[in-house]
């Protein structure tokens, strides 16, 4: 029969063995984010820097902006990073997120064939370009997949006060950037994609950028910690550490230094525009 002293000793050993696992769990978080950021190589670059400096491990899950927000609404992540501000603001307003912070932005480019059948002019006038495409009926392809990029393209058509849906020249692929670009080139049409997606695209052939650097083509990404009030099992401590680091001068500098094909594709934006706070 075990003595009281032995029982105490066994309990102490079991407690000591359990502590490292608990500590490791407390020092890991799940990040839910957009496919575009994964595909650009952004997280392969920046997460090892954060993990080395903080000791916090970050697991990642990806989807379209809509899919990422839906997953976060189910409590499947500690932190959310997407580029769809309306969805993010609603996420916070509904009590699922603590606060949305502006993190960074990227820009989009309008690409097309060198013969330019729509006679797109003005390298920084995306609205004029869309008007020309609509007027000439030149093929225009878009993702339409619920991604932040697709939402931004829809917003640009709205700015142009043109509804292209249902026309013969406007085509929705329902797929990502690569397939959309493949289909665009097949029909010698036009498309608007993130700069990183274009730089990484390997099948450009003779296609060129026709419109870029128009501020209306910027796509803003936010970072939001998921609320532990809604999901008590979450890890608010390490999650907030990650948010703080991404918004800090160190994190913002790392964002600035990230490159695709030798070009900077993200610009830091912490604190530049008022962010949504849960009421």
N, C-alpha and C positions, 0 to 999 in steps of 0.2 A: 504494500500500500504506500502511495506517495505521501511523504510528509508535507506539512504546510509550507516548510521552507522550499522543498522541491517544486511544489505547485507554484509558488511565487516566482521562482527562478524560471520555470517553463513559460509562465505568462510574460515575463520580462523579455525572454528570448523571442517569443512570438511577436510581441509588440515592436521590438527592434527590427525584426525582419520585415514587418509591414510598413514601417516608416519610409524607407526609400521609395517604395512603389507609390505611396500616397504623395510624397513630395514630387516625384516625377510626373504624376498625373496632374498635380496642381500647377506644374510648370510647363504645361502643354496646352495649346489652344487649337481650335478649328477655324480656318478662314474660308468663307464662302465668297467666291468672286466670279468674274466674267471670263468667258473663253478667250476673249481677245487679249487679256493680260497674260494668260497662260501661254497662248500661242506666240506672243512676242518674245518670250523668254524672260519677261520682267521678274517673275517670282524666282526663277532659277538663279537670277542674279542677286536680288535684294534680300531674300529670306535668309540665306547663309550669313550675310552680314549681321542681320538682326539677331539671329540665333547665337552667333559667336559672341556678340557683345552683351546679350541678356541672359543666356542660359535657358531661354524659353524655346520649346520646339513648336513649330507651326505646321499643322497638317492642312492640306488644301483640298477644296472641292470646287468644281466649276460647272457652269452652265450659262445660258443666256442671262441677260439682266433679269428678266421675268422669273426664270427658273431659280436663279440665285436668291432673289428676294423671297420667293415662295418657300424655299428650303429654310431660310432664316426665320420665316414666320412660323415654322414648325419647331424652332429651337435646335436646328441641326448645325448651328455654327455659333461661335463666340463673337466673331467680327465679320462684317459685310463690307466688301469693296466692289462697287459697280459704277457704271456711268449712265445712270438714268435717274435724274434728280427728282422727277415727279414721283416715281416709285419709291425712292428713298425717303422723301418727305412724308409720303403716306405711311410708310413703314414706321417712322418715328411718331407721327401724329396718332397712329392706332395703338401706341404703347409697346411696340415690339423692339424699338431701338431707343437708346438713351439720348444720343445726339448725333446728327450728321455733321461731319466736318468736311470742308473742301480740302481735297488732298492734292490733286494735280489735274492737268488737262493735256489732251493730245489734239492734233488737228487731222482733218480729213482732206482727201484730195479727190478731184473729179478727173477720171481717166477716160481716154477715148482713142480712136484710131487717128493716125496722122492726117488722113484725108479730111477728117473733121466735117462730116456731112451736114451737121447742124450749124456749122460756121460759128461755133462757140468763140466768143471774143472776150477780152478782158481777163487777164490771168488771176485777178482777185475779186471777181464778181460772180459768185455762184448763182445768185438769183437771176441775173441776166442770162447765164448759161442754161438754167432750167427753162426759162422762157423760150430760148431759142430751140431747145430740144423738143418742147411741147409744140411749138409752132411748126416745126419741120416734120414732126412725127418720127424722129430718129429713135431707134431702139434704146430704151433705158431699162437697166436691170437693177433690182434691189433685193436685199436679203429677205426682209419681211419675216424674220424668224424670232421676234421678241427680244432681240439683242439691243443694247444701247446704241449701237451703230445704226441699226435699222430705224430705231425711234428718232435718231437725229436726222436721218435722211427724210423721214416723214415730216419732221418739223420744218425742214428747208422747203419742201413743197408747199407747206402751209404758208410760210413767209412769202413765197412767190404767188400766193393766192391761186394756186392751180391744184385741181383734184385729178390726178392722172389715172385713178383706179377705173378699170373697165375699158380703158382705151387699148387699141391694138398694139401700140408701141411700148406700153409699160408692162413689165413682166416681173413677177415676184417669184424668186427661186425657192424660198423657204429653207435655204441652206446657208452655210457659212461663207466667209469672204472668198476662199479659194474656189469653191464651186461656182459662186456668183461671178467671179472674174473669168473663169473658164468659159462659162456660158456667154458672157458679155463679148469676149473676143471672137467666139464662134459666129456671132451675128453682127460683128463690127459695130457694137453699140457703145453706150456710155454707162458708167457706174461711179458711185461715190463710196470710198472705203477709207478706213483708218490709214494713216501714213505708214505705220508699222506693218500692217497687212500688205500694203503695196510693196514696201521694201523687201519683205520676205518672200513675196510671190515669185516663183521661179520661171513662170511661163509667159512673161510679158510680151514676147515677140516684138512687134513694132509699136506697141501701145505706149502712149506718153501721158504725162500729167498736163492737163489743159487749164485747170483752175486749182489754186492753192493759196494759202496764207490769208484767206478771207476769214475774219474773226467769227463770222457766223457759222463757219465749219468747225469750230472748236467743240470738243466733246469733253465734258467735265466729269471727273471721277470723285466720288465721296467715300469717306470711311466712317462706319457706324458700329459702335459696340452694341451687341444685342443685349436686351435688358434681362438681368437676373431676377427682376421682380416678376417678369412673365415666365421665366424658365429658371427656377432656383438651382438646377443642376449645373448651370454654366459657371465658368471660371472668370469672374469679373476682374480679379487682380492682375493676372498675366495678360488678359485681354486688353485692359486699360494701358498696361505697360507697352503693348504693341502699338496701340493707337497713338500714345504719347510719343513713342520713338519715331513713327512714320511722320508725325507732324512737327517734330523737333528739327532744328537746323541740321543735325546729323542725317536724319532720314530724308529731309528735303534735298540735301546735297547729294545723297546717294541716288535719288530720283533723277536729278539733273544730269548725273554722270552716266546713266544708263543709255546705251546706244544700240541701234539696229543698223547693220551695214554701214557703220561709221557715222551715223546721224543720230542726234538727240531727238527722241520722239515724245518724251513726256516733260512737261514743265511744272515745277512745284507751284502749289496754289494755296498752301495752308493760310487760313485767315483772310483770304482776299475778298470773299463774298460772304454776307451773312448766312449762317447755317441754321438748319432747323433743330429746335430743341423740343423734347417731349414736354407737353404741358402737364 
